[in-house]
Amino acid sequence: LRSRLADKGFTLEVSGKALEKIASVGFDPVYGARPLKRAIQHELENPLATQLLSLSEKGKSTIRVDVVDDAMTIQFVA
């Protein structure tokens, strides 16, 4: 994801809290990594894609992902 965003001029910063949330949502010892991949898509990639499509100003920016009140937050910082 970082390299795909870098190709578009973005830098991705994911907080430890966000990584913990994704890991807890995607943890399933029976099914291996498949639930983790879905958790990354559902918790991070899909909301990020929606926000990227609605950006009025394209260009270099830092994307910060964090967790506030148990919800993922995505901020674009110039």
Biopython code that builds the backbone (N, CA, C, O; Angstrom):
import numpy as np
from Bio.PDB.StructureBuilder import StructureBuilder

atoms = [
    (1, "LEU", "N", (0.842, -1.193, 0.000)),
    (1, "LEU", "CA", (0.000, 0.000, 0.000)),
    (1, "LEU", "C", (0.882, 1.250, 0.000)),
    (1, "LEU", "O", (0.611, 2.216, -0.714)),
    (2, "ARG", "N", (1.945, 1.215, 0.816)),
    (2, "ARG", "CA", (2.844, 2.376, 0.860)),
    (2, "ARG", "C", (3.460, 2.657, -0.500)),
    (2, "ARG", "O", (3.535, 3.815, -0.910)),
    (3, "SER", "N", (3.899, 1.637, -1.200)),
    (3, "SER", "CA", (4.538, 1.877, -2.503)),
    (3, "SER", "C", (3.529, 2.357, -3.538)),
    (3, "SER", "O", (3.856, 3.190, -4.383)),
    (4, "ARG", "N", (2.309, 1.839, -3.481)),
    (4, "ARG", "CA", (1.283, 2.318, -4.424)),
    (4, "ARG", "C", (0.955, 3.777, -4.167)),
    (4, "ARG", "O", (0.770, 4.548, -5.109)),
    (5, "LEU", "N", (0.882, 4.166, -2.889)),
    (5, "LEU", "CA", (0.617, 5.568, -2.563)),
    (5, "LEU", "C", (1.809, 6.450, -2.920)),
    (5, "LEU", "O", (1.627, 7.585, -3.360)),
    (6, "ALA", "N", (3.021, 5.942, -2.737)),
    (6, "ALA", "CA", (4.217, 6.711, -3.085)),
    (6, "ALA", "C", (4.250, 7.007, -4.584)),
    (6, "ALA", "O", (4.703, 8.074, -4.999)),
    (7, "ASP", "N", (3.775, 6.074, -5.384)),
    (7, "ASP", "CA", (3.701, 6.304, -6.837)),
    (7, "ASP", "C", (2.777, 7.466, -7.176)),
    (7, "ASP", "O", (2.936, 8.114, -8.210)),
    (8, "LYS", "N", (1.813, 7.725, -6.298)),
    (8, "LYS", "CA", (0.853, 8.823, -6.504)),
    (8, "LYS", "C", (1.258, 10.095, -5.772)),
    (8, "LYS", "O", (0.534, 11.090, -5.818)),
    (9, "GLY", "N", (2.425, 10.078, -5.086)),
    (9, "GLY", "CA", (2.917, 11.265, -4.408)),
    (9, "GLY", "C", (2.507, 11.383, -2.952)),
    (9, "GLY", "O", (2.558, 12.475, -2.386)),
    (10, "PHE", "N", (2.101, 10.279, -2.332)),
    (10, "PHE", "CA", (1.665, 10.300, -0.946)),
    (10, "PHE", "C", (2.616, 9.495, -0.073)),
    (10, "PHE", "O", (3.237, 8.535, -0.529)),
    (11, "THR", "N", (2.722, 9.904, 1.195)),
    (11, "THR", "CA", (3.456, 9.166, 2.205)),
    (11, "THR", "C", (2.443, 8.672, 3.225)),
    (11, "THR", "O", (1.561, 9.426, 3.636)),
    (12, "LEU", "N", (2.555, 7.429, 3.633)),
    (12, "LEU", "CA", (1.605, 6.835, 4.573)),
    (12, "LEU", "C", (2.258, 6.665, 5.930)),
    (12, "LEU", "O", (3.320, 6.053, 6.040)),
    (13, "GLU", "N", (1.623, 7.207, 6.973)),
    (13, "GLU", "CA", (2.058, 7.025, 8.360)),
    (13, "GLU", "C", (0.913, 6.377, 9.122)),
    (13, "GLU", "O", (-0.175, 6.946, 9.222)),
    (14, "VAL", "N", (1.159, 5.184, 9.661)),
    (14, "VAL", "CA", (0.137, 4.452, 10.409)),
    (14, "VAL", "C", (0.604, 4.351, 11.856)),
    (14, "VAL", "O", (1.698, 3.856, 12.126)),
    (15, "SER", "N", (-0.219, 4.815, 12.779)),
    (15, "SER", "CA", (0.154, 4.796, 14.197)),
    (15, "SER", "C", (0.134, 3.367, 14.738)),
    (15, "SER", "O", (-0.442, 2.459, 14.140)),
    (16, "GLY", "N", (0.773, 3.204, 15.873)),
    (16, "GLY", "CA", (0.759, 1.909, 16.547)),
    (16, "GLY", "C", (-0.635, 1.476, 16.947)),
    (16, "GLY", "O", (-0.969, 0.293, 16.872)),
    (17, "LYS", "N", (-1.460, 2.439, 17.377)),
    (17, "LYS", "CA", (-2.848, 2.134, 17.744)),
    (17, "LYS", "C", (-3.626, 1.603, 16.543)),
    (17, "LYS", "O", (-4.424, 0.674, 16.670)),
    (18, "ALA", "N", (-3.387, 2.199, 15.380)),
    (18, "ALA", "CA", (-4.083, 1.751, 14.168)),
    (18, "ALA", "C", (-3.636, 0.345, 13.786)),
    (18, "ALA", "O", (-4.458, -0.485, 13.397)),
    (19, "LEU", "N", (-2.347, 0.077, 13.894)),
    (19, "LEU", "CA", (-1.842, -1.265, 13.593)),
    (19, "LEU", "C", (-2.428, -2.286, 14.564)),
    (19, "LEU", "O", (-2.789, -3.392, 14.160)),
    (20, "GLU", "N", (-2.524, -1.923, 15.835)),
    (20, "GLU", "CA", (-3.112, -2.823, 16.835)),
    (20, "GLU", "C", (-4.574, -3.114, 16.522)),
    (20, "GLU", "O", (-5.020, -4.255, 16.646)),
    (21, "LYS", "N", (-5.329, -2.080, 16.112)),
    (21, "LYS", "CA", (-6.746, -2.280, 15.791)),
    (21, "LYS", "C", (-6.902, -3.220, 14.599)),
    (21, "LYS", "O", (-7.727, -4.133, 14.626)),
    (22, "ILE", "N", (-6.111, -2.994, 13.559)),
    (22, "ILE", "CA", (-6.188, -3.858, 12.379)),
    (22, "ILE", "C", (-5.806, -5.290, 12.750)),
    (22, "ILE", "O", (-6.448, -6.243, 12.309)),
    (23, "ALA", "N", (-4.763, -5.436, 13.558)),
    (23, "ALA", "CA", (-4.326, -6.774, 13.966)),
    (23, "ALA", "C", (-5.390, -7.479, 14.797)),
    (23, "ALA", "O", (-5.616, -8.677, 14.622)),
    (24, "SER", "N", (-6.047, -6.752, 15.699)),
    (24, "SER", "CA", (-7.067, -7.391, 16.538)),
    (24, "SER", "C", (-8.302, -7.771, 15.727)),
    (24, "SER", "O", (-8.903, -8.819, 15.962)),
    (25, "VAL", "N", (-8.677, -6.928, 14.780)),
    (25, "VAL", "CA", (-9.837, -7.236, 13.931)),
    (25, "VAL", "C", (-9.522, -8.412, 13.012)),
    (25, "VAL", "O", (-10.393, -9.236, 12.734)),
    (26, "GLY", "N", (-8.282, -8.491, 12.543)),
    (26, "GLY", "CA", (-7.908, -9.510, 11.571)),
    (26, "GLY", "C", (-7.327, -10.776, 12.157)),
    (26, "GLY", "O", (-6.900, -11.657, 11.411)),
    (27, "PHE", "N", (-7.298, -10.894, 13.480)),
    (27, "PHE", "CA", (-6.699, -12.072, 14.101)),
    (27, "PHE", "C", (-7.648, -13.252, 14.092)),
    (27, "PHE", "O", (-8.766, -13.161, 14.599)),
    (28, "ASP", "N", (-7.207, -14.355, 13.517)),
    (28, "ASP", "CA", (-7.943, -15.606, 13.559)),
    (28, "ASP", "C", (-6.960, -16.745, 13.334)),
    (28, "ASP", "O", (-6.517, -16.966, 12.207)),
    (29, "PRO", "N", (-6.617, -17.465, 14.385)),
    (29, "PRO", "CA", (-5.606, -18.512, 14.246)),
    (29, "PRO", "C", (-6.033, -19.664, 13.337)),
    (29, "PRO", "O", (-5.181, -20.389, 12.824)),
    (30, "VAL", "N", (-7.319, -19.841, 13.135)),
    (30, "VAL", "CA", (-7.803, -20.939, 12.298)),
    (30, "VAL", "C", (-7.598, -20.650, 10.817)),
    (30, "VAL", "O", (-7.182, -21.533, 10.066)),
    (31, "TYR", "N", (-7.886, -19.421, 10.388)),
    (31, "TYR", "CA", (-7.858, -19.091, 8.966)),
    (31, "TYR", "C", (-6.569, -18.421, 8.507)),
    (31, "TYR", "O", (-6.448, -18.087, 7.329)),
    (32, "GLY", "N", (-5.627, -18.219, 9.374)),
    (32, "GLY", "CA", (-4.342, -17.651, 8.977)),
    (32, "GLY", "C", (-4.441, -16.177, 8.630)),
    (32, "GLY", "O", (-5.105, -15.411, 9.328)),
    (33, "ALA", "N", (-3.778, -15.780, 7.547)),
    (33, "ALA", "CA", (-3.663, -14.365, 7.184)),
    (33, "ALA", "C", (-4.859, -13.832, 6.396)),
    (33, "ALA", "O", (-4.981, -12.619, 6.224)),
    (34, "ARG", "N", (-5.731, -14.697, 5.919)),
    (34, "ARG", "CA", (-6.864, -14.209, 5.120)),
    (34, "ARG", "C", (-7.721, -13.186, 5.854)),
    (34, "ARG", "O", (-8.060, -12.164, 5.257)),
    (35, "PRO", "N", (-8.088, -13.399, 7.106)),
    (35, "PRO", "CA", (-8.863, -12.364, 7.808)),
    (35, "PRO", "C", (-8.076, -11.063, 7.990)),
    (35, "PRO", "O", (-8.670, -9.984, 7.994)),
    (36, "LEU", "N", (-6.762, -11.147, 8.138)),
    (36, "LEU", "CA", (-5.945, -9.948, 8.286)),
    (36, "LEU", "C", (-5.975, -9.123, 7.003)),
    (36, "LEU", "O", (-6.094, -7.899, 7.050)),
    (37, "LYS", "N", (-5.869, -9.788, 5.866)),
    (37, "LYS", "CA", (-5.933, -9.075, 4.587)),
    (37, "LYS", "C", (-7.280, -8.368, 4.449)),
    (37, "LYS", "O", (-7.330, -7.214, 4.025)),
    (38, "ARG", "N", (-8.358, -9.041, 4.799)),
    (38, "ARG", "CA", (-9.691, -8.426, 4.731)),
    (38, "ARG", "C", (-9.804, -7.261, 5.700)),
    (38, "ARG", "O", (-10.421, -6.245, 5.380)),
    (39, "ALA", "N", (-9.216, -7.398, 6.878)),
    (39, "ALA", "CA", (-9.256, -6.313, 7.870)),
    (39, "ALA", "C", (-8.516, -5.092, 7.343)),
    (39, "ALA", "O", (-8.988, -3.967, 7.514)),
    (40, "ILE", "N", (-7.372, -5.288, 6.708)),
    (40, "ILE", "CA", (-6.625, -4.169, 6.125)),
    (40, "ILE", "C", (-7.458, -3.491, 5.051)),
    (40, "ILE", "O", (-7.520, -2.263, 4.987)),
    (41, "GLN", "N", (-8.092, -4.283, 4.215)),
    (41, "GLN", "CA", (-8.930, -3.707, 3.156)),
    (41, "GLN", "C", (-10.110, -2.946, 3.742)),
    (41, "GLN", "O", (-10.393, -1.820, 3.332)),
    (42, "HIS", "N", (-10.801, -3.556, 4.702)),
    (42, "HIS", "CA", (-12.013, -2.954, 5.257)),
    (42, "HIS", "C", (-11.710, -1.749, 6.140)),
    (42, "HIS", "O", (-12.393, -0.730, 6.042)),
    (43, "GLU", "N", (-10.712, -1.847, 6.989)),
    (43, "GLU", "CA", (-10.414, -0.796, 7.960)),
    (43, "GLU", "C", (-9.576, 0.344, 7.386)),
    (43, "GLU", "O", (-9.676, 1.479, 7.853)),
    (44, "LEU", "N", (-8.746, 0.053, 6.373)),
    (44, "LEU", "CA", (-7.812, 1.069, 5.899)),
    (44, "LEU", "C", (-7.967, 1.386, 4.415)),
    (44, "LEU", "O", (-8.210, 2.536, 4.052)),
    (45, "GLU", "N", (-7.829, 0.385, 3.561)),
    (45, "GLU", "CA", (-7.792, 0.660, 2.122)),
    (45, "GLU", "C", (-9.095, 1.238, 1.578)),
    (45, "GLU", "O", (-9.065, 2.213, 0.827)),
    (46, "ASN", "N", (-10.223, 0.665, 1.938)),
    (46, "ASN", "CA", (-11.500, 1.157, 1.402)),
    (46, "ASN", "C", (-11.817, 2.589, 1.845)),
    (46, "ASN", "O", (-12.156, 3.416, 0.999)),
    (47, "PRO", "N", (-11.720, 2.915, 3.154)),
    (47, "PRO", "CA", (-11.962, 4.307, 3.555)),
    (47, "PRO", "C", (-10.951, 5.278, 2.949)),
    (47, "PRO", "O", (-11.299, 6.406, 2.600)),
    (48, "LEU", "N", (-9.701, 4.835, 2.826)),
    (48, "LEU", "CA", (-8.672, 5.688, 2.239)),
    (48, "LEU", "C", (-8.969, 5.951, 0.769)),
    (48, "LEU", "O", (-8.822, 7.080, 0.302)),
    (49, "ALA", "N", (-9.381, 4.932, 0.039)),
    (49, "ALA", "CA", (-9.710, 5.100, -1.377)),
    (49, "ALA", "C", (-10.862, 6.086, -1.553)),
    (49, "ALA", "O", (-10.831, 6.917, -2.461)),
    (50, "THR", "N", (-11.870, 6.000, -0.701)),
    (50, "THR", "CA", (-13.001, 6.925, -0.777)),
    (50, "THR", "C", (-12.538, 8.359, -0.564)),
    (50, "THR", "O", (-12.958, 9.264, -1.285)),
    (51, "GLN", "N", (-11.670, 8.568, 0.429)),
    (51, "GLN", "CA", (-11.189, 9.927, 0.695)),
    (51, "GLN", "C", (-10.277, 10.421, -0.425)),
    (51, "GLN", "O", (-10.317, 11.601, -0.775)),
    (52, "LEU", "N", (-9.464, 9.547, -0.986)),
    (52, "LEU", "CA", (-8.584, 9.961, -2.084)),
    (52, "LEU", "C", (-9.388, 10.394, -3.308)),
    (52, "LEU", "O", (-9.016, 11.342, -3.998)),
    (53, "LEU", "N", (-10.490, 9.694, -3.572)),
    (53, "LEU", "CA", (-11.326, 10.056, -4.713)),
    (53, "LEU", "C", (-12.000, 11.408, -4.536)),
    (53, "LEU", "O", (-12.291, 12.092, -5.517)),
    (54, "SER", "N", (-12.248, 11.798, -3.291)),
    (54, "SER", "CA", (-12.933, 13.065, -3.055)),
    (54, "SER", "C", (-11.966, 14.227, -2.824)),
    (54, "SER", "O", (-12.404, 15.353, -2.588)),
    (55, "LEU", "N", (-10.661, 13.970, -2.888)),
    (55, "LEU", "CA", (-9.685, 15.051, -2.694)),
    (55, "LEU", "C", (-9.791, 16.075, -3.811)),
    (55, "LEU", "O", (-9.803, 15.724, -4.991)),
    (56, "SER", "N", (-9.866, 17.332, -3.432)),
    (56, "SER", "CA", (-9.922, 18.383, -4.455)),
    (56, "SER", "C", (-8.522, 18.742, -4.935)),
    (56, "SER", "O", (-8.336, 19.134, -6.087)),
    (57, "GLU", "N", (-7.544, 18.609, -4.055)),
    (57, "GLU", "CA", (-6.178, 18.971, -4.416)),
    (57, "GLU", "C", (-5.313, 17.717, -4.454)),
    (57, "GLU", "O", (-5.067, 17.097, -3.419)),
    (58, "LYS", "N", (-4.861, 17.353, -5.622)),
    (58, "LYS", "CA", (-3.998, 16.190, -5.770)),
    (58, "LYS", "C", (-2.550, 16.635, -5.634)),
    (58, "LYS", "O", (-2.217, 17.775, -5.956)),
    (59, "GLY", "N", (-1.713, 15.767, -5.174)),
    (59, "GLY", "CA", (-0.305, 16.089, -5.079)),
    (59, "GLY", "C", (0.333, 15.475, -3.863)),
    (59, "GLY", "O", (-0.252, 14.623, -3.194)),
    (60, "LYS", "N", (1.529, 15.913, -3.587)),
    (60, "LYS", "CA", (2.277, 15.324, -2.482)),
    (60, "LYS", "C", (1.626, 15.688, -1.152)),
    (60, "LYS", "O", (1.308, 16.847, -0.884)),
    (61, "SER", "N", (1.444, 14.673, -0.342)),
    (61, "SER", "CA", (0.808, 14.853, 0.950)),
    (61, "SER", "C", (1.157, 13.662, 1.829)),
    (61, "SER", "O", (1.503, 12.589, 1.333)),
    (62, "THR", "N", (1.063, 13.858, 3.122)),
    (62, "THR", "CA", (1.250, 12.769, 4.073)),
    (62, "THR", "C", (-0.122, 12.336, 4.561)),
    (62, "THR", "O", (-0.964, 13.167, 4.903)),
    (63, "ILE", "N", (-0.334, 11.048, 4.590)),
    (63, "ILE", "CA", (-1.587, 10.481, 5.077)),
    (63, "ILE", "C", (-1.295, 9.873, 6.439)),
    (63, "ILE", "O", (-0.456, 8.980, 6.558)),
    (64, "ARG", "N", (-1.984, 10.355, 7.462)),
    (64, "ARG", "CA", (-1.799, 9.847, 8.821)),
    (64, "ARG", "C", (-3.029, 9.050, 9.226)),
    (64, "ARG", "O", (-4.156, 9.541, 9.165)),
    (65, "VAL", "N", (-2.792, 7.820, 9.637)),
    (65, "VAL", "CA", (-3.868, 6.938, 10.072)),
    (65, "VAL", "C", (-3.689, 6.694, 11.569)),
    (65, "VAL", "O", (-2.600, 6.351, 12.030)),
    (66, "ASP", "N", (-4.774, 6.877, 12.317)),
    (66, "ASP", "CA", (-4.736, 6.703, 13.760)),
    (66, "ASP", "C", (-6.079, 6.161, 14.222)),
    (66, "ASP", "O", (-6.986, 5.966, 13.413)),
    (67, "VAL", "N", (-6.205, 5.921, 15.508)),
    (67, "VAL", "CA", (-7.466, 5.474, 16.097)),
    (67, "VAL", "C", (-7.882, 6.483, 17.163)),
    (67, "VAL", "O", (-7.100, 6.810, 18.056)),
    (68, "VAL", "N", (-9.112, 6.972, 17.065)),
    (68, "VAL", "CA", (-9.679, 7.883, 18.045)),
    (68, "VAL", "C", (-11.051, 7.332, 18.426)),
    (68, "VAL", "O", (-11.893, 7.099, 17.558)),
    (69, "ASP", "N", (-11.271, 7.126, 19.712)),
    (69, "ASP", "CA", (-12.535, 6.562, 20.213)),
    (69, "ASP", "C", (-12.891, 5.262, 19.495)),
    (69, "ASP", "O", (-14.040, 5.053, 19.107)),
    (70, "ASP", "N", (-11.907, 4.400, 19.324)),
    (70, "ASP", "CA", (-12.050, 3.080, 18.702)),
    (70, "ASP", "C", (-12.463, 3.143, 17.227)),
    (70, "ASP", "O", (-12.961, 2.155, 16.687)),
    (71, "ALA", "N", (-12.264, 4.280, 16.576)),
    (71, "ALA", "CA", (-12.560, 4.413, 15.146)),
    (71, "ALA", "C", (-11.307, 4.871, 14.414)),
    (71, "ALA", "O", (-10.562, 5.718, 14.908)),
    (72, "MET", "N", (-11.085, 4.313, 13.249)),
    (72, "MET", "CA", (-9.937, 4.719, 12.440)),
    (72, "MET", "C", (-10.150, 6.130, 11.921)),
    (72, "MET", "O", (-11.247, 6.486, 11.493)),
    (73, "THR", "N", (-9.096, 6.926, 11.963)),
    (73, "THR", "CA", (-9.147, 8.265, 11.396)),
    (73, "THR", "C", (-8.062, 8.382, 10.334)),
    (73, "THR", "O", (-6.968, 7.837, 10.476)),
    (74, "ILE", "N", (-8.387, 9.099, 9.279)),
    (74, "ILE", "CA", (-7.440, 9.329, 8.189)),
    (74, "ILE", "C", (-7.345, 10.827, 7.978)),
    (74, "ILE", "O", (-8.351, 11.491, 7.727)),
    (75, "GLN", "N", (-6.127, 11.362, 8.081)),
    (75, "GLN", "CA", (-5.905, 12.794, 7.893)),
    (75, "GLN", "C", (-4.887, 12.987, 6.782)),
    (75, "GLN", "O", (-3.919, 12.235, 6.663)),
    (76, "PHE", "N", (-5.124, 14.002, 5.977)),
    (76, "PHE", "CA", (-4.173, 14.407, 4.933)),
    (76, "PHE", "C", (-3.466, 15.649, 5.412)),
    (76, "PHE", "O", (-4.113, 16.648, 5.726)),
    (77, "VAL", "N", (-2.133, 15.607, 5.476)),
    (77, "VAL", "CA", (-1.329, 16.703, 5.958)),
    (77, "VAL", "C", (-0.387, 17.118, 4.843)),
    (77, "VAL", "O", (0.338, 16.290, 4.291)),
    (78, "ALA", "N", (-0.401, 18.407, 4.513)),
    (78, "ALA", "CA", (0.458, 18.899, 3.430)),
    (78, "ALA", "C", (1.909, 18.898, 3.831)),
    (78, "ALA", "O", (2.770, 19.282, 3.039)),
]
sb = StructureBuilder()
sb.init_structure("model")
sb.init_model(0)
sb.init_chain("A")
sb.init_seg("    ")
for serial, (resi, resn, name, xyz) in enumerate(atoms, 1):
    if name == "N":
        sb.init_residue(resn, " ", resi, " ")
    sb.init_atom(name, np.array(xyz, "f"), 0.0, 1.0, " ", f" {name:<3s}", serial, name[0])
structure = sb.get_structure()
